Amino acid sequence: MKLPRSYYSNQDVLFLAQDLLGKVLFTKINGETTAGIIVETEAYFGVKDKASHAYGGRRTDRTETLYSHGGVSYVYLCYGIHHLFNVVTSVQDDPHAVLVRAIEPLIGKEIMELRRNMSASKPSISAGPGSAAKALGIDRTFNKKDLDGHEIWIEDHGISYPQSEIIAGPRIGVAYAQEDALLPWRFFVKGNKYVSKPNKV
């Protein structure tokens, strides 16, 4: 059920960003388990991708996690407010990552409701990467955690979507990436209400 470490070593980040749709992201914090179905992702292609924190081989204290072997979490603070959760993929020193942009609440909905102070029936509880991370209790302490451990992990529950139900479009908030901002490397499940806006075809 839990995805093995080998899953994340795939060097095709565009494949993984789509394949992770339907997988279930779990956290366990102080004995409380929450989980959501991944319904929106973005792919980041490492040193060649102007939208990636690792573009041009940039290595800092923050980005060093990206250079790990695939199968660890990369969590960073955006705008000083939101924690964003990424799955590091590929092999050592090939800094690919998949940003989880939205989840559909599945397990521990009442815990998510307390964390987000809203009903789990509201799409905004976990639509958008900051909301998804907060609903699951993910903060900076989750950076560089093994994704086959007991604090944060991803499982395959046999949920998959036909290609016709996966929509590809430009990534959100990466205007600084010049021509790479136009690449259709954001993927989401067509018609799922927990997908962040814009969510129309």
Disulfide bonds with the S-S distance in Angstrom:
none
